[in-house]
Amino acid sequence: MSIHKIILNNHQYRYTFYKNSHLNAPVGIFLMGNLQEIESVAFFSERFSAHVNLFVVEVPGTGLTEPLPAVFTIQDQASMLLCFIKHMNIEKAHILAFSYATPVALELCLRWSSALTLSMCGGMAGIPSTSRLATMAILGDAIRDRKRFAEEFIKGLTVADGSIPRGKVIARSARQKVLQYSEKQVRCFCENTVRILAYTPSDNIAELNIPCFLFIGQKDPYVTKKNAQQLASLLPNCQFKTVDNADHLVHLEKPDETAELMMHLVKSNYRNNLMIDASNNVL
């Protein structure tokens, strides 16, 4: 995996590209959650690239890029992503997003008419009022007490439930990963958290007519079913699903199912195009 760094309009991006072996494979753009980076999502990138030519992108302020002050909004990050898309001469693409990146992906699709589909894992339309104080407290922990930050952050995303495959092991591993993050990564997390706290979807969100698919872990304590369905209800062409026996770390607890669900719209779109082509050939 070759990872590239570029500067566009004084903002840093990291990205990698997975080439699909099929001549007419579509393009996919994969965006990650807070405290994820290109290297940590390689399993999904490889699975997605079986169906698309895949760009895995860390937009400014995410992954291992430089921290982006929260004076820049989610909408600004979407515009930065659009700048990258134009720089790479991407004509159209399927958009795939995890967690924090879901609002960035939404705002991108509102700005870019060539998005084909939007698939989202663990997304909602901003942080609900019931979670705002807890989120602010985690910000304080991130600055002052790394161990407490790791404990409280992962605690807020997981549930102690024996029905979740390897739940305790995955939560313990996630805490260890958070403890090992650099100061720069923690700063990125803090700025992004402030950014998402201030986020409100753009007024024209109901005009996003492309096929959308949103799914969450059935037992996610952070992105609850109610909050996720609120986002899905804003989108006129959105399917919604919960994954049994999983929480916010659904991608780690159910990686194969997560990969399949993220590709659901991509494969449906491909089948529909084949049917159209076959119909045109008959005519």
Secondary structure in CASP SS format (residue, H / E / C, confidence):
PFRMAT SS
TARGET T0000
AUTHOR 0000-0000-0000
METHOD secondary structure of the structure
MODEL  1
M C 1.00
S C 1.00
I C 1.00
H E 1.00
K E 1.00
I E 1.00
I E 1.00
L E 1.00
N C 1.00
N C 1.00
H E 1.00
Q E 1.00
Y E 1.00
R E 1.00
Y E 1.00
T E 1.00
F E 1.00
Y E 1.00
K C 1.00
N C 1.00
S C 1.00
H C 1.00
L C 1.00
N C 1.00
A C 1.00
P C 1.00
V E 1.00
G E 1.00
I E 1.00
F E 1.00
L E 1.00
M C 1.00
G C 1.00
N C 1.00
L C 1.00
Q C 1.00
E C 1.00
I H 1.00
E H 1.00
S H 1.00
V H 1.00
A H 1.00
F H 1.00
F H 1.00
S H 1.00
E H 1.00
R H 1.00
F H 1.00
S C 1.00
A C 1.00
H C 1.00
V C 1.00
N E 1.00
L E 1.00
F E 1.00
V E 1.00
V E 1.00
E E 1.00
V C 1.00
P C 1.00
G C 1.00
T C 1.00
G C 1.00
L C 1.00
T C 1.00
E C 1.00
P C 1.00
L C 1.00
P C 1.00
A C 1.00
V C 1.00
F C 1.00
T C 1.00
I H 1.00
Q H 1.00
D H 1.00
Q H 1.00
A H 1.00
S H 1.00
M H 1.00
L H 1.00
L H 1.00
C H 1.00
F H 1.00
I H 1.00
K H 1.00
H H 1.00
M C 1.00
N C 1.00
I C 1.00
E C 1.00
K C 1.00
A E 1.00
H E 1.00
I E 1.00
L E 1.00
A E 1.00
F E 1.00
S C 1.00
Y C 1.00
A H 1.00
T H 1.00
P H 1.00
V H 1.00
A H 1.00
L H 1.00
E H 1.00
L H 1.00
C H 1.00
L H 1.00
R H 1.00
W C 1.00
S C 1.00
S C 1.00
A E 1.00
L E 1.00
T E 1.00
L E 1.00
S E 1.00
M E 1.00
C E 1.00
G C 1.00
G C 1.00
M C 1.00
A C 1.00
G C 1.00
I C 1.00
P C 1.00
S H 1.00
T H 1.00
S H 1.00
R H 1.00
L H 1.00
A H 1.00
T H 1.00
M H 1.00
A H 1.00
I H 1.00
L H 1.00
G H 1.00
D H 1.00
A H 1.00
I H 1.00
R H 1.00
D C 1.00
R H 1.00
K H 1.00
R H 1.00
F H 1.00
A H 1.00
E H 1.00
E H 1.00
F H 1.00
I H 1.00
K H 1.00
G H 1.00
L H 1.00
T C 1.00
V C 1.00
A C 1.00
D C 1.00
G C 1.00
S C 1.00
I C 1.00
P C 1.00
R C 1.00
G H 1.00
K H 1.00
V H 1.00
I H 1.00
A H 1.00
R H 1.00
S H 1.00
A H 1.00
R H 1.00
Q H 1.00
K H 1.00
V H 1.00
L H 1.00
Q C 1.00
Y C 1.00
S C 1.00
E H 1.00
K H 1.00
Q H 1.00
V H 1.00
R H 1.00
C H 1.00
F H 1.00
C H 1.00
E H 1.00
N H 1.00
T H 1.00
V H 1.00
R H 1.00
I H 1.00
L H 1.00
A C 1.00
Y C 1.00
T C 1.00
P C 1.00
S C 1.00
D H 1.00
N H 1.00
I H 1.00
A H 1.00
E H 1.00
L C 1.00
N C 1.00
I C 1.00
P C 1.00
C E 1.00
F E 1.00
L E 1.00
F E 1.00
I E 1.00
G E 1.00
Q C 1.00
K C 1.00
D C 1.00
P C 1.00
Y C 1.00
V C 1.00
T C 1.00
K H 1.00
K H 1.00
N H 1.00
A H 1.00
Q H 1.00
Q H 1.00
L H 1.00
A H 1.00
S H 1.00
L H 1.00
L C 1.00
P C 1.00
N C 1.00
C E 1.00
Q E 1.00
F E 1.00
K E 1.00
T E 1.00
V E 1.00
D C 1.00
N C 1.00
A C 1.00
D C 1.00
H C 1.00
L C 1.00
V H 1.00
H H 1.00
L H 1.00
E H 1.00
K C 1.00
P H 1.00
D H 1.00
E H 1.00
T H 1.00
A H 1.00
E H 1.00
L H 1.00
M H 1.00
M C 1.00
H H 1.00
L H 1.00
V H 1.00
K H 1.00
S H 1.00
N H 1.00
Y H 1.00
R H 1.00
N H 1.00
N H 1.00
L H 1.00
M H 1.00
I H 1.00
D H 1.00
A H 1.00
S H 1.00
N H 1.00
N H 1.00
V H 1.00
L C 1.00
END
